[in-house]
């Protein structure tokens, strides 16, 4: 699916030129006034090119109006060059300034860069580091000193529960209910076996003791 680009400018010649240039790469939406830009922003564009000087509702007002509801990059198209105008634009929620007249190739590069940055932001993994251990909760992977530690699904679930609440003690029953569910068909004794396996797998890669037994209480993740 093509990324969706919204072009909002009251000069039809500029809109037509940009649309013709980008129509093979992007799905292009167009608007010729601030009011229309606000309406088209509801169609979830991936990036907005927004002229500042538009009739009725200017680009700054459009940006301020939609910014709390639209998270995509907003690039202002403007002939204004004063730093005060740029500051006002950034304060309104803009991500970049494109000065008129602009080179289409440069505009294309700017758009591509913002879309890549946005994609990276959306795909950013939730990773935490504990000594020589790295846990990627998004990819559900564990590495120790750069080497992969292979865990079963339940083993990772236990490691995830403990490591996300480092220092907190969990008894076996609570771990079992959190990982297997209240209606699990086993018993909390299986938690001991899974933790033994996790420890054994980690021990092949690191000498650190990440899961501590709190006698009479349960287990906790060492900070």
N, C-alpha and C positions, 0 to 999 in steps of 0.2 A: 504494500500500500504506500502511495506517495505521501510525503509530508504535506501538510496543508498550510499554504501561505496566504495571509490576508494583506492586500494592498489597499491602503486608505489614503486617497489624495484627491483634491478637487480638480486637479488638472488632468483631463482625460488623456491627453497625449502622453503624459508620464505613466499613467496607469497602463495604457495600451502597450507602451514600449516595454515596461517591466513584465507585464503578463506574457507578451510574445516571447520574451527572452527565457522566462522560467517555466513556461507551460509544459515543456517536455520532462522537467525534473520534479515539478510540484503540482499539486492540485491548487489552483489559484482562485481565491475569492477576491472580489473587488468592492470598494465602497468609495463614494464621491462626496461624502459629508460626514461630519462627526457623529450625527445621529445614526446614519447608516452603518458606520464603523462599529458603534456600540451594539447594534443589532446583529451584525455579522460576527462579532466576537463570541456570540453565543453558540457558534458552530464549531467551537473548539479548534481554532487554528494552532499550528505548531510554532508559528512565528508571525509577528505582525510588523509590517512596514507602515508607519504612521506619520503623515504629514502634520506639521504643527499648525500651519496657517490654513485652516479650513473654515468655511462659513458656518454660522450659527453656533456650533460647538467646536472649539479648537482642539488640536491634538493633545495639548497638556490636560485639558479637562477630560477628554476621552480616556487618556491614560489613567488619570486619578480615579475615574469612574469605574473602570473595569479591572484595575490592578488587583484588588482584593479577591476577585473572582476568576482571574485569568493568570496562570502561572507561567505561560510561555514567554520567550524573549520578545521584547518590544523595542524596535529600532526606529528612531525618529528620522524622518526625511525633512530637511530644513535648509533654507538659505541663510539662516541666522548663524553668526559666527562668534558672537559675544560670549565670553565665559559665563556671564550671569545667566544667559539663556540656557546654556548647557547644564549649569547647576540646577536650574529650575526643572529641566527635563529629567535629570537623574532623581531629583527629589520627588517628582511625580510618579516615578517607578520605571523609567526607561532603562534599557540595558546598554544602549549604544546610540551614537549620533552618526548619521550619514549626511554629509553636506552636499547640497546641490550647487552646481551640476556634479554628478558622480559618474564614475566609470562603471559600467555594468559588470565587468569582470571582477573589479574590486568589491562591488556590492555582492556578487555571487560568493566570493571568498568569505566575506563577513557573515553572510547568512549561513553558509556551510559550517563555519567555525562555531557560531552560536548554537546551531542544531546539534553539532557533535558534543558541545559542552553540556547541553541540556540532556542529551542521551546518556552521557556519563553520569550526570547527576541522578537521573532516574534509575540507572543500573548500579549505583554505588552499593557495594556489599556492606553488610554490617559485620565488621571484623573487630575482634578484641585480642589483645596481646597479653599473655601471662608468662613473663620470663622468656624462655625460648619456645613457647607454645603460641601458635596463632590459630584462632577459631573463627572461621567464616560462617556465620549463622545463616546467611542467605544461600550460599552454595552448599552448606552442610558438610564442610570439610575441615579437617584438622591437620596441621603440619607442626612438626617439632624439629627445630634447627633446619628448616627448609625441606624436610622429608615428610611425605604423606603418612598419616596414621589412619589406617583403615578401620572404621568402626561400623558395626551393624546399625540399623535404624534405631533400635531401642537403646543401644549403647550411646549413640549420639544424643538421643533425647534426654538421657540421664545427665550426660556431660553438659548439655545445654542448660538444663534446669539448674544444676549446681553452679555453673560458671556465671550465669546471668545474675545469680544472687550470692556472689562471693562473700564468704564469712558467715552466711546464714546456715543454721543447722536444720537439716531435713531428716525426719525419722523415716524408717523404711516404708511404713504405711503411706505416708504422704507422697514419697517418691513414686510408689507403686500406683497410687490413684492418679497422680499427675501424668504419668507416662502410659500406663495401661488403661486407665479409666476406672471408675468405681465398679463397673460391671465386668472387669477383667476376670478371666477364668482361672488364673493362677493364684499365687499367694505372694506376700511381701518377701518371702525367702528368696524369690528369684532375683530380687534387687541385689542381694549380697553376691550372687554369682555373676551378675552383669558388671558390678563394680570391680570384682576381682579381675574380670577379663579386660575392662578398661585400663586398670592399673598395669596389667601385664603388657598391654599393647603400648602404653605410654612409656613404660620402663625400657622398652627396646630402643627408644630414641632420646630419653632424657632421664637424668637422675633425680629430678625434682619430684616431690610428692605433692601432687595437686589435689588429690581427694583424701581428706583426713577423716579417720574414724573418731568420732566423739563418743567414747564408751558410755553406754547406757542411754544415749540420745539419738545417734544416727550418724550422718555424714555432712561434711561441709567442704566447700572449695576454698583452698588456701589462697589468700590475696597475694 
